[in-house]
Amino acid sequence: MRILVTTASRHGWTRHVGDVVADILRAEGHDVTRQVINEKDVVADVLDLAQVDAVVIGGSVYTKTWLSRATTALELALASGTRAYTFAVGVLDLTPDPAGRRWTAPRSAGNAGERVVFGGRITRDGLSVREKSLLAAVRAKDGEYTDWGGVTAWAQGVAADLAHASAPA
Ligand SMILES: Cc1cc2nc3c(=O)[nH]c(=O)nc-3n(C[C@H](O)[C@H](O)[C@H](O)COP(=O)(O)O)c2cc1C
């Protein structure tokens, strides 16, 4: 199936997770297009859902919310009836359920992995003073918190779900 993997990231880790997810979907035999939604992009202008069967949308979590670019991408996917799979990247003990706030999870049947959240990475390098003080306020420590086995299993689940969806009845 033709799949668009799109991500919204501020410091690059969600982009990296999206690359890994895209590689796994390719390895499972899908035709994958990889896209990044940048901060200044108008999401409706850059998100081309017309040529794909499904979209995977990843976004990082800041101040307890999924990046709004990812939320907008999901809203557009749902409005166009495109099968959507979503993941968030954050630090689980800071925001265990980003979906609880501004995340409209896909509701249609067959969407694997609703509301999946992967651990991200925190590094003070390259952060603004404001960002560093936010991290200090919540006592977040630098480190990589990504469970790559979980990412792989989820992406393989998406691939299997899509293969199932496209199989003749
Ligand atoms: C200033 C700042 C605020 C953050 N706030 C949250 C938060 O509220 N909840 C959360 O789960 N993770 C939070 N994080 C962790 C990020 O989601 C994590 O570092 C993630 O890997 C960032 O992804 P990105 O590199 O794609 O932007 C924060 C990180 C920073 C630097």
Ligand as a Chemical Component Dictionary entry (heavy atoms), coordinates in Angstrom:
data_LIG
# 
_chem_comp.id                   LIG 
_chem_comp.type                 NON-POLYMER 
_chem_comp.pdbx_formal_charge   0 
_chem_comp.three_letter_code    LIG 
# 
loop_
_chem_comp_atom.comp_id 
_chem_comp_atom.atom_id 
_chem_comp_atom.alt_atom_id 
_chem_comp_atom.type_symbol 
_chem_comp_atom.charge 
_chem_comp_atom.model_Cartn_x 
_chem_comp_atom.model_Cartn_y 
_chem_comp_atom.model_Cartn_z 
_chem_comp_atom.pdbx_ordinal 
LIG C1  C1  C 0 11.379 22.575 26.705 1  
LIG C2  C2  C 0 10.856 21.165 26.648 2  
LIG C3  C3  C 0 9.591  20.881 27.131 3  
LIG C4  C4  C 0 9.109  19.554 27.099 4  
LIG N1  N1  N 0 7.858  19.302 27.571 5  
LIG C5  C5  C 0 7.418  18.022 27.556 6  
LIG C6  C6  C 0 6.123  17.707 28.086 7  
LIG O1  O1  O 0 5.367  18.573 28.529 8  
LIG N2  N2  N 0 5.714  16.421 28.053 9  
LIG C7  C7  C 0 6.498  15.426 27.542 10 
LIG O2  O2  O 0 6.063  14.275 27.555 11 
LIG N3  N3  N 0 7.724  15.667 27.048 12 
LIG C8  C8  C 0 8.198  16.948 27.042 13 
LIG N4  N4  N 0 9.433  17.221 26.560 14 
LIG C9  C9  C 0 10.254 16.125 25.999 15 
LIG C10 C10 C 0 10.209 16.094 24.486 16 
LIG O3  O3  O 0 8.945  15.692 24.034 17 
LIG C11 C11 C 0 11.285 15.118 24.005 18 
LIG O4  O4  O 0 12.529 15.730 24.263 19 
LIG C12 C12 C 0 11.148 14.756 22.546 20 
LIG O5  O5  O 0 12.089 13.749 22.226 21 
LIG C13 C13 C 0 11.336 15.959 21.659 22 
LIG O6  O6  O 0 11.131 15.571 20.333 23 
LIG P1  P1  P 0 11.701 16.426 19.133 24 
LIG O7  O7  O 0 13.209 16.357 19.211 25 
LIG O8  O8  O 0 11.166 15.733 17.950 26 
LIG O9  O9  O 0 11.193 17.827 19.246 27 
LIG C14 C14 C 0 9.931  18.526 26.578 28 
LIG C15 C15 C 0 11.209 18.829 26.083 29 
LIG C16 C16 C 0 11.677 20.130 26.120 30 
LIG C17 C17 C 0 13.057 20.411 25.569 31 
# 
loop_
_chem_comp_bond.comp_id 
_chem_comp_bond.atom_id_1 
_chem_comp_bond.atom_id_2 
_chem_comp_bond.value_order 
_chem_comp_bond.pdbx_ordinal 
LIG C1  C2  SING 1  
LIG C2  C3  SING 2  
LIG C2  C16 DOUB 3  
LIG C3  C4  DOUB 4  
LIG C4  N1  SING 5  
LIG C4  C14 SING 6  
LIG N1  C5  DOUB 7  
LIG C5  C6  SING 8  
LIG C5  C8  SING 9  
LIG C6  O1  DOUB 10 
LIG C6  N2  SING 11 
LIG N2  C7  SING 12 
LIG C7  O2  DOUB 13 
LIG C7  N3  SING 14 
LIG N3  C8  DOUB 15 
LIG C8  N4  SING 16 
LIG N4  C9  SING 17 
LIG N4  C14 SING 18 
LIG C9  C10 SING 19 
LIG C10 O3  SING 20 
LIG C10 C11 SING 21 
LIG C11 O4  SING 22 
LIG C11 C12 SING 23 
LIG C12 O5  SING 24 
LIG C12 C13 SING 25 
LIG C13 O6  SING 26 
LIG O6  P1  SING 27 
LIG P1  O7  DOUB 28 
LIG P1  O8  SING 29 
LIG P1  O9  SING 30 
LIG C14 C15 DOUB 31 
LIG C15 C16 SING 32 
LIG C16 C17 SING 33 
# 
